[in-house]
C-alpha cells in the first residue's frame, strides 16, 4: 500500500465538490491572497489601458493608492467567490489617500466589479464595513454578493469607468 495514494484517496473522499473545478479561472483559487491582489491590480491596469483609458500604476505596492485612472486615485481590492457565493474584500483602509474603491470579484468563469467613492464607502454606501480584528479600526472587510456587482464584460470606458447599471466613476 502506498501511503501517499491512500492519503490522496481519503482527501478526495472528504473534499466537497467545488464550483472552481475545471473552471476557466480555477488557477486563481490556488494563488496566495497577496498575489491575488497583485493579479487584480495588474488585470485592471491592463484592462483599462487596452480599452484606451488614461491609467498608470502607483509608485509602490504599499502606497496610498493603486491606480490613477483618468486623474482619479483608485484602491483596488480583489477577492474570489467563496463557498457561500459572496466576495470578501479585505484590508480596506479609510486612512489612505484615494478617491475610489474598486472591488474586483473573480468567479470560476466570470469577473465582476463595482466601485464607490471613498466617502460613500466610509458612510456605508458600499455596504457594511466590518473590522478585520476586534479592537482595531484601521482595516476593514466588505462582503458583496454577485448581485451587487457588474460583469466586467459589460463595462464601458469613456472619460471614466462607467456601467449601464451604475453611476460608477
PyMOL CGO cylinders between C-alpha atoms (Angstrom):
from pymol import cmd
from pymol.cgo import CYLINDER

trace = [
    CYLINDER, 0.00, 0.00, 0.00, 1.32, 3.45, -0.99, 0.3, 1, 1, 1, 1, 1, 1,
    CYLINDER, 1.32, 3.45, -0.99, 0.68, 5.87, 1.93, 0.3, 1, 1, 1, 1, 1, 1,
    CYLINDER, 0.68, 5.87, 1.93, 0.60, 8.94, -0.35, 0.3, 1, 1, 1, 1, 1, 1,
    CYLINDER, 0.60, 8.94, -0.35, -2.04, 7.34, -2.60, 0.3, 1, 1, 1, 1, 1, 1,
    CYLINDER, -2.04, 7.34, -2.60, -4.06, 6.30, 0.44, 0.3, 1, 1, 1, 1, 1, 1,
    CYLINDER, -4.06, 6.30, 0.44, -3.91, 9.82, 1.84, 0.3, 1, 1, 1, 1, 1, 1,
    CYLINDER, -3.91, 9.82, 1.84, -4.93, 11.22, -1.55, 0.3, 1, 1, 1, 1, 1, 1,
    CYLINDER, -4.93, 11.22, -1.55, -7.92, 8.86, -1.63, 0.3, 1, 1, 1, 1, 1, 1,
    CYLINDER, -7.92, 8.86, -1.63, -9.01, 9.93, 1.87, 0.3, 1, 1, 1, 1, 1, 1,
    CYLINDER, -9.01, 9.93, 1.87, -8.58, 13.60, 0.98, 0.3, 1, 1, 1, 1, 1, 1,
    CYLINDER, -8.58, 13.60, 0.98, -10.74, 13.20, -2.14, 0.3, 1, 1, 1, 1, 1, 1,
    CYLINDER, -10.74, 13.20, -2.14, -13.45, 11.48, -0.10, 0.3, 1, 1, 1, 1, 1, 1,
    CYLINDER, -13.45, 11.48, -0.10, -13.51, 14.43, 2.32, 0.3, 1, 1, 1, 1, 1, 1,
    CYLINDER, -13.51, 14.43, 2.32, -13.25, 17.20, -0.24, 0.3, 1, 1, 1, 1, 1, 1,
    CYLINDER, -13.25, 17.20, -0.24, -16.57, 18.75, -1.22, 0.3, 1, 1, 1, 1, 1, 1,
    CYLINDER, -16.57, 18.75, -1.22, -17.34, 19.41, -4.86, 0.3, 1, 1, 1, 1, 1, 1,
    CYLINDER, -17.34, 19.41, -4.86, -16.19, 22.84, -5.90, 0.3, 1, 1, 1, 1, 1, 1,
    CYLINDER, -16.19, 22.84, -5.90, -17.61, 25.24, -8.46, 0.3, 1, 1, 1, 1, 1, 1,
    CYLINDER, -17.61, 25.24, -8.46, -13.97, 26.01, -9.27, 0.3, 1, 1, 1, 1, 1, 1,
    CYLINDER, -13.97, 26.01, -9.27, -13.05, 22.52, -10.50, 0.3, 1, 1, 1, 1, 1, 1,
    CYLINDER, -13.05, 22.52, -10.50, -12.08, 22.67, -14.19, 0.3, 1, 1, 1, 1, 1, 1,
    CYLINDER, -12.08, 22.67, -14.19, -13.37, 26.25, -14.48, 0.3, 1, 1, 1, 1, 1, 1,
    CYLINDER, -13.37, 26.25, -14.48, -11.52, 28.75, -16.73, 0.3, 1, 1, 1, 1, 1, 1,
    CYLINDER, -11.52, 28.75, -16.73, -10.29, 30.77, -13.73, 0.3, 1, 1, 1, 1, 1, 1,
    CYLINDER, -10.29, 30.77, -13.73, -9.65, 27.80, -11.40, 0.3, 1, 1, 1, 1, 1, 1,
    CYLINDER, -9.65, 27.80, -11.40, -5.97, 28.66, -11.02, 0.3, 1, 1, 1, 1, 1, 1,
    CYLINDER, -5.97, 28.66, -11.02, -6.89, 31.95, -9.32, 0.3, 1, 1, 1, 1, 1, 1,
    CYLINDER, -6.89, 31.95, -9.32, -8.08, 29.98, -6.26, 0.3, 1, 1, 1, 1, 1, 1,
    CYLINDER, -8.08, 29.98, -6.26, -4.63, 28.42, -5.83, 0.3, 1, 1, 1, 1, 1, 1,
    CYLINDER, -4.63, 28.42, -5.83, -2.85, 31.78, -5.68, 0.3, 1, 1, 1, 1, 1, 1,
    CYLINDER, -2.85, 31.78, -5.68, -1.90, 33.27, -2.29, 0.3, 1, 1, 1, 1, 1, 1,
    CYLINDER, -1.90, 33.27, -2.29, -4.06, 36.19, -1.14, 0.3, 1, 1, 1, 1, 1, 1,
    CYLINDER, -4.06, 36.19, -1.14, -1.26, 38.75, -1.57, 0.3, 1, 1, 1, 1, 1, 1,
    CYLINDER, -1.26, 38.75, -1.57, -0.71, 37.56, -5.11, 0.3, 1, 1, 1, 1, 1, 1,
    CYLINDER, -0.71, 37.56, -5.11, -4.45, 37.76, -5.81, 0.3, 1, 1, 1, 1, 1, 1,
    CYLINDER, -4.45, 37.76, -5.81, -4.27, 41.46, -5.03, 0.3, 1, 1, 1, 1, 1, 1,
    CYLINDER, -4.27, 41.46, -5.03, -1.32, 41.91, -7.37, 0.3, 1, 1, 1, 1, 1, 1,
    CYLINDER, -1.32, 41.91, -7.37, -3.14, 39.96, -10.08, 0.3, 1, 1, 1, 1, 1, 1,
    CYLINDER, -3.14, 39.96, -10.08, -6.27, 42.07, -9.64, 0.3, 1, 1, 1, 1, 1, 1,
    CYLINDER, -6.27, 42.07, -9.64, -4.38, 45.35, -9.85, 0.3, 1, 1, 1, 1, 1, 1,
    CYLINDER, -4.38, 45.35, -9.85, -2.46, 44.25, -12.92, 0.3, 1, 1, 1, 1, 1, 1,
    CYLINDER, -2.46, 44.25, -12.92, -5.64, 42.97, -14.58, 0.3, 1, 1, 1, 1, 1, 1,
    CYLINDER, -5.64, 42.97, -14.58, -7.49, 46.26, -14.00, 0.3, 1, 1, 1, 1, 1, 1,
    CYLINDER, -7.49, 46.26, -14.00, -4.47, 48.24, -15.21, 0.3, 1, 1, 1, 1, 1, 1,
    CYLINDER, -4.47, 48.24, -15.21, -4.18, 46.25, -18.45, 0.3, 1, 1, 1, 1, 1, 1,
    CYLINDER, -4.18, 46.25, -18.45, -7.94, 46.09, -19.00, 0.3, 1, 1, 1, 1, 1, 1,
    CYLINDER, -7.94, 46.09, -19.00, -8.31, 49.87, -18.73, 0.3, 1, 1, 1, 1, 1, 1,
    CYLINDER, -8.31, 49.87, -18.73, -5.12, 50.57, -20.68, 0.3, 1, 1, 1, 1, 1, 1,
    CYLINDER, -5.12, 50.57, -20.68, -6.21, 48.29, -23.51, 0.3, 1, 1, 1, 1, 1, 1,
    CYLINDER, -6.21, 48.29, -23.51, -9.63, 49.98, -23.55, 0.3, 1, 1, 1, 1, 1, 1,
    CYLINDER, -9.63, 49.98, -23.55, -7.96, 53.37, -24.03, 0.3, 1, 1, 1, 1, 1, 1,
    CYLINDER, -7.96, 53.37, -24.03, -8.32, 54.84, -20.54, 0.3, 1, 1, 1, 1, 1, 1,
    CYLINDER, -8.32, 54.84, -20.54, -5.59, 57.07, -19.13, 0.3, 1, 1, 1, 1, 1, 1,
    CYLINDER, -5.59, 57.07, -19.13, -4.23, 54.76, -16.44, 0.3, 1, 1, 1, 1, 1, 1,
    CYLINDER, -4.23, 54.76, -16.44, -0.97, 54.44, -14.51, 0.3, 1, 1, 1, 1, 1, 1,
    CYLINDER, -0.97, 54.44, -14.51, 0.23, 52.46, -11.52, 0.3, 1, 1, 1, 1, 1, 1,
    CYLINDER, 0.23, 52.46, -11.52, 1.01, 53.77, -8.07, 0.3, 1, 1, 1, 1, 1, 1,
    CYLINDER, 1.01, 53.77, -8.07, 4.65, 54.30, -7.13, 0.3, 1, 1, 1, 1, 1, 1,
    CYLINDER, 4.65, 54.30, -7.13, 4.73, 51.39, -4.69, 0.3, 1, 1, 1, 1, 1, 1,
    CYLINDER, 4.73, 51.39, -4.69, 2.79, 48.27, -3.81, 0.3, 1, 1, 1, 1, 1, 1,
    CYLINDER, 2.79, 48.27, -3.81, 2.12, 49.66, -0.32, 0.3, 1, 1, 1, 1, 1, 1,
    CYLINDER, 2.12, 49.66, -0.32, 1.35, 53.22, -1.38, 0.3, 1, 1, 1, 1, 1, 1,
    CYLINDER, 1.35, 53.22, -1.38, -1.69, 55.35, -0.71, 0.3, 1, 1, 1, 1, 1, 1,
    CYLINDER, -1.69, 55.35, -0.71, -3.42, 54.18, -3.91, 0.3, 1, 1, 1, 1, 1, 1,
    CYLINDER, -3.42, 54.18, -3.91, -3.02, 51.51, -6.58, 0.3, 1, 1, 1, 1, 1, 1,
    CYLINDER, -3.02, 51.51, -6.58, -4.05, 53.07, -9.90, 0.3, 1, 1, 1, 1, 1, 1,
    CYLINDER, -4.05, 53.07, -9.90, -4.50, 56.55, -11.31, 0.3, 1, 1, 1, 1, 1, 1,
    CYLINDER, -4.50, 56.55, -11.31, -7.43, 56.38, -13.75, 0.3, 1, 1, 1, 1, 1, 1,
    CYLINDER, -7.43, 56.38, -13.75, -8.35, 59.50, -15.71, 0.3, 1, 1, 1, 1, 1, 1,
    CYLINDER, -8.35, 59.50, -15.71, -6.94, 61.67, -12.92, 0.3, 1, 1, 1, 1, 1, 1,
    CYLINDER, -6.94, 61.67, -12.92, -8.62, 59.81, -10.02, 0.3, 1, 1, 1, 1, 1, 1,
    CYLINDER, -8.62, 59.81, -10.02, -6.83, 57.62, -7.47, 0.3, 1, 1, 1, 1, 1, 1,
    CYLINDER, -6.83, 57.62, -7.47, -8.20, 54.10, -7.09, 0.3, 1, 1, 1, 1, 1, 1,
    CYLINDER, -8.20, 54.10, -7.09, -7.66, 51.50, -4.40, 0.3, 1, 1, 1, 1, 1, 1,
    CYLINDER, -7.66, 51.50, -4.40, -8.19, 48.05, -5.95, 0.3, 1, 1, 1, 1, 1, 1,
    CYLINDER, -8.19, 48.05, -5.95, -9.33, 45.08, -3.86, 0.3, 1, 1, 1, 1, 1, 1,
    CYLINDER, -9.33, 45.08, -3.86, -9.63, 41.60, -5.34, 0.3, 1, 1, 1, 1, 1, 1,
    CYLINDER, -9.63, 41.60, -5.34, -11.43, 38.53, -4.00, 0.3, 1, 1, 1, 1, 1, 1,
    CYLINDER, -11.43, 38.53, -4.00, -12.56, 35.16, -5.25, 0.3, 1, 1, 1, 1, 1, 1,
    CYLINDER, -12.56, 35.16, -5.25, -16.10, 33.89, -4.83, 0.3, 1, 1, 1, 1, 1, 1,
    CYLINDER, -16.10, 33.89, -4.83, -16.35, 31.89, -1.62, 0.3, 1, 1, 1, 1, 1, 1,
    CYLINDER, -16.35, 31.89, -1.62, -18.41, 28.80, -0.84, 0.3, 1, 1, 1, 1, 1, 1,
    CYLINDER, -18.41, 28.80, -0.84, -21.39, 30.97, 0.14, 0.3, 1, 1, 1, 1, 1, 1,
    CYLINDER, -21.39, 30.97, 0.14, -21.32, 32.69, -3.26, 0.3, 1, 1, 1, 1, 1, 1,
    CYLINDER, -21.32, 32.69, -3.26, -20.06, 36.01, -1.87, 0.3, 1, 1, 1, 1, 1, 1,
    CYLINDER, -20.06, 36.01, -1.87, -16.83, 38.01, -2.05, 0.3, 1, 1, 1, 1, 1, 1,
    CYLINDER, -16.83, 38.01, -2.05, -14.81, 39.12, 1.00, 0.3, 1, 1, 1, 1, 1, 1,
    CYLINDER, -14.81, 39.12, 1.00, -12.80, 42.22, 0.14, 0.3, 1, 1, 1, 1, 1, 1,
    CYLINDER, -12.80, 42.22, 0.14, -10.22, 42.51, 2.91, 0.3, 1, 1, 1, 1, 1, 1,
    CYLINDER, -10.22, 42.51, 2.91, -7.90, 45.17, 4.29, 0.3, 1, 1, 1, 1, 1, 1,
    CYLINDER, -7.90, 45.17, 4.29, -9.92, 48.17, 3.17, 0.3, 1, 1, 1, 1, 1, 1,
    CYLINDER, -9.92, 48.17, 3.17, -8.32, 51.22, 4.74, 0.3, 1, 1, 1, 1, 1, 1,
    CYLINDER, -8.32, 51.22, 4.74, -10.04, 54.55, 5.07, 0.3, 1, 1, 1, 1, 1, 1,
    CYLINDER, -10.04, 54.55, 5.07, -6.89, 56.33, 6.26, 0.3, 1, 1, 1, 1, 1, 1,
    CYLINDER, -6.89, 56.33, 6.26, -5.28, 56.23, 2.81, 0.3, 1, 1, 1, 1, 1, 1,
    CYLINDER, -5.28, 56.23, 2.81, -5.43, 58.95, 0.15, 0.3, 1, 1, 1, 1, 1, 1,
    CYLINDER, -5.43, 58.95, 0.15, -7.53, 57.51, -2.68, 0.3, 1, 1, 1, 1, 1, 1,
    CYLINDER, -7.53, 57.51, -2.68, -10.70, 58.74, -4.38, 0.3, 1, 1, 1, 1, 1, 1,
    CYLINDER, -10.70, 58.74, -4.38, -12.43, 55.46, -5.23, 0.3, 1, 1, 1, 1, 1, 1,
    CYLINDER, -12.43, 55.46, -5.23, -12.50, 51.87, -4.01, 0.3, 1, 1, 1, 1, 1, 1,
    CYLINDER, -12.50, 51.87, -4.01, -12.75, 49.38, -6.88, 0.3, 1, 1, 1, 1, 1, 1,
    CYLINDER, -12.75, 49.38, -6.88, -13.67, 45.82, -5.93, 0.3, 1, 1, 1, 1, 1, 1,
    CYLINDER, -13.67, 45.82, -5.93, -12.86, 43.07, -8.41, 0.3, 1, 1, 1, 1, 1, 1,
    CYLINDER, -12.86, 43.07, -8.41, -14.63, 39.76, -7.82, 0.3, 1, 1, 1, 1, 1, 1,
    CYLINDER, -14.63, 39.76, -7.82, -13.33, 36.65, -9.54, 0.3, 1, 1, 1, 1, 1, 1,
    CYLINDER, -13.33, 36.65, -9.54, -15.83, 33.83, -10.13, 0.3, 1, 1, 1, 1, 1, 1,
    CYLINDER, -15.83, 33.83, -10.13, -14.99, 30.45, -11.69, 0.3, 1, 1, 1, 1, 1, 1,
    CYLINDER, -14.99, 30.45, -11.69, -15.78, 31.73, -15.19, 0.3, 1, 1, 1, 1, 1, 1,
    CYLINDER, -15.78, 31.73, -15.19, -16.56, 35.45, -14.84, 0.3, 1, 1, 1, 1, 1, 1,
    CYLINDER, -16.56, 35.45, -14.84, -15.10, 38.67, -13.46, 0.3, 1, 1, 1, 1, 1, 1,
    CYLINDER, -15.10, 38.67, -13.46, -17.32, 41.14, -11.62, 0.3, 1, 1, 1, 1, 1, 1,
    CYLINDER, -17.32, 41.14, -11.62, -16.63, 44.62, -10.32, 0.3, 1, 1, 1, 1, 1, 1,
    CYLINDER, -16.63, 44.62, -10.32, -18.07, 47.67, -8.64, 0.3, 1, 1, 1, 1, 1, 1,
    CYLINDER, -18.07, 47.67, -8.64, -16.61, 50.94, -7.42, 0.3, 1, 1, 1, 1, 1, 1,
    CYLINDER, -16.61, 50.94, -7.42, -17.58, 53.56, -4.89, 0.3, 1, 1, 1, 1, 1, 1,
    CYLINDER, -17.58, 53.56, -4.89, -16.33, 56.97, -3.86, 0.3, 1, 1, 1, 1, 1, 1,
    CYLINDER, -16.33, 56.97, -3.86, -14.21, 56.68, -0.73, 0.3, 1, 1, 1, 1, 1, 1,
    CYLINDER, -14.21, 56.68, -0.73, -16.62, 58.96, 1.14, 0.3, 1, 1, 1, 1, 1, 1,
    CYLINDER, -16.62, 58.96, 1.14, -19.53, 56.69, 0.22, 0.3, 1, 1, 1, 1, 1, 1,
    CYLINDER, -19.53, 56.69, 0.22, -17.56, 53.68, 1.46, 0.3, 1, 1, 1, 1, 1, 1,
    CYLINDER, -17.56, 53.68, 1.46, -16.86, 55.31, 4.82, 0.3, 1, 1, 1, 1, 1, 1,
    CYLINDER, -16.86, 55.31, 4.82, -20.55, 56.29, 5.17, 0.3, 1, 1, 1, 1, 1, 1,
    CYLINDER, -20.55, 56.29, 5.17, -21.83, 52.77, 4.42, 0.3, 1, 1, 1, 1, 1, 1,
    CYLINDER, -21.83, 52.77, 4.42, -22.83, 53.42, 0.80, 0.3, 1, 1, 1, 1, 1, 1,
    CYLINDER, -22.83, 53.42, 0.80, -20.89, 50.39, -0.43, 0.3, 1, 1, 1, 1, 1, 1,
    CYLINDER, -20.89, 50.39, -0.43, -22.22, 48.16, 2.33, 0.3, 1, 1, 1, 1, 1, 1,
    CYLINDER, -22.22, 48.16, 2.33, -21.29, 47.44, 5.92, 0.3, 1, 1, 1, 1, 1, 1,
    CYLINDER, -21.29, 47.44, 5.92, -17.60, 47.58, 6.73, 0.3, 1, 1, 1, 1, 1, 1,
    CYLINDER, -17.60, 47.58, 6.73, -16.52, 45.07, 9.37, 0.3, 1, 1, 1, 1, 1, 1,
    CYLINDER, -16.52, 45.07, 9.37, -13.28, 45.44, 11.32, 0.3, 1, 1, 1, 1, 1, 1,
    CYLINDER, -13.28, 45.44, 11.32, -10.67, 42.87, 10.35, 0.3, 1, 1, 1, 1, 1, 1,
    CYLINDER, -10.67, 42.87, 10.35, -9.72, 42.41, 14.02, 0.3, 1, 1, 1, 1, 1, 1,
    CYLINDER, -9.72, 42.41, 14.02, -11.56, 43.25, 17.19, 0.3, 1, 1, 1, 1, 1, 1,
    CYLINDER, -11.56, 43.25, 17.19, -10.32, 46.37, 18.92, 0.3, 1, 1, 1, 1, 1, 1,
    CYLINDER, -10.32, 46.37, 18.92, -8.75, 47.99, 15.86, 0.3, 1, 1, 1, 1, 1, 1,
    CYLINDER, -8.75, 47.99, 15.86, -10.28, 50.38, 13.39, 0.3, 1, 1, 1, 1, 1, 1,
    CYLINDER, -10.28, 50.38, 13.39, -7.66, 50.57, 10.65, 0.3, 1, 1, 1, 1, 1, 1,
    CYLINDER, -7.66, 50.57, 10.65, -8.53, 47.73, 8.28, 0.3, 1, 1, 1, 1, 1, 1,
    CYLINDER, -8.53, 47.73, 8.28, -11.98, 46.52, 7.32, 0.3, 1, 1, 1, 1, 1, 1,
    CYLINDER, -11.98, 46.52, 7.32, -13.63, 43.93, 5.14, 0.3, 1, 1, 1, 1, 1, 1,
    CYLINDER, -13.63, 43.93, 5.14, -16.58, 44.38, 2.84, 0.3, 1, 1, 1, 1, 1, 1,
    CYLINDER, -16.58, 44.38, 2.84, -18.78, 41.46, 1.82, 0.3, 1, 1, 1, 1, 1, 1,
    CYLINDER, -18.78, 41.46, 1.82, -20.53, 41.69, -1.53, 0.3, 1, 1, 1, 1, 1, 1,
    CYLINDER, -20.53, 41.69, -1.53, -22.92, 39.33, -3.29, 0.3, 1, 1, 1, 1, 1, 1,
    CYLINDER, -22.92, 39.33, -3.29, -22.60, 38.92, -7.06, 0.3, 1, 1, 1, 1, 1, 1,
    CYLINDER, -22.60, 38.92, -7.06, -25.94, 40.73, -7.46, 0.3, 1, 1, 1, 1, 1, 1,
    CYLINDER, -25.94, 40.73, -7.46, -24.26, 43.84, -6.01, 0.3, 1, 1, 1, 1, 1, 1,
    CYLINDER, -24.26, 43.84, -6.01, -21.62, 43.80, -8.73, 0.3, 1, 1, 1, 1, 1, 1,
    CYLINDER, -21.62, 43.80, -8.73, -21.44, 44.06, -12.52, 0.3, 1, 1, 1, 1, 1, 1,
    CYLINDER, -21.44, 44.06, -12.52, -19.87, 41.83, -15.12, 0.3, 1, 1, 1, 1, 1, 1,
    CYLINDER, -19.87, 41.83, -15.12, -16.62, 43.37, -16.33, 0.3, 1, 1, 1, 1, 1, 1,
    CYLINDER, -16.62, 43.37, -16.33, -17.58, 42.41, -19.88, 0.3, 1, 1, 1, 1, 1, 1,
    CYLINDER, -17.58, 42.41, -19.88, -20.44, 44.94, -19.65, 0.3, 1, 1, 1, 1, 1, 1,
    CYLINDER, -20.44, 44.94, -19.65, -18.09, 47.75, -18.60, 0.3, 1, 1, 1, 1, 1, 1,
    CYLINDER, -18.09, 47.75, -18.60, -17.98, 50.80, -20.85, 0.3, 1, 1, 1, 1, 1, 1,
    CYLINDER, -17.98, 50.80, -20.85, -14.92, 53.00, -20.78, 0.3, 1, 1, 1, 1, 1, 1,
    CYLINDER, -14.92, 53.00, -20.78, -15.16, 56.64, -21.70, 0.3, 1, 1, 1, 1, 1, 1,
    CYLINDER, -15.16, 56.64, -21.70, -13.98, 59.57, -19.62, 0.3, 1, 1, 1, 1, 1, 1,
    CYLINDER, -13.98, 59.57, -19.62, -14.17, 57.26, -16.62, 0.3, 1, 1, 1, 1, 1, 1,
    CYLINDER, -14.17, 57.26, -16.62, -15.17, 53.73, -15.80, 0.3, 1, 1, 1, 1, 1, 1,
    CYLINDER, -15.17, 53.73, -15.80, -18.92, 53.53, -16.27, 0.3, 1, 1, 1, 1, 1, 1,
    CYLINDER, -18.92, 53.53, -16.27, -21.54, 50.85, -16.36, 0.3, 1, 1, 1, 1, 1, 1,
    CYLINDER, -21.54, 50.85, -16.36, -25.05, 50.85, -17.72, 0.3, 1, 1, 1, 1, 1, 1,
    CYLINDER, -25.05, 50.85, -17.72, -26.30, 49.82, -14.24, 0.3, 1, 1, 1, 1, 1, 1,
    CYLINDER, -26.30, 49.82, -14.24, -24.44, 52.35, -12.15, 0.3, 1, 1, 1, 1, 1, 1,
    CYLINDER, -24.44, 52.35, -12.15, -23.06, 55.83, -11.99, 0.3, 1, 1, 1, 1, 1, 1,
    CYLINDER, -23.06, 55.83, -11.99, -19.67, 54.49, -11.05, 0.3, 1, 1, 1, 1, 1, 1,
    CYLINDER, -19.67, 54.49, -11.05, -16.83, 56.95, -11.71, 0.3, 1, 1, 1, 1, 1, 1,
]
cmd.load_cgo(trace, "trace")
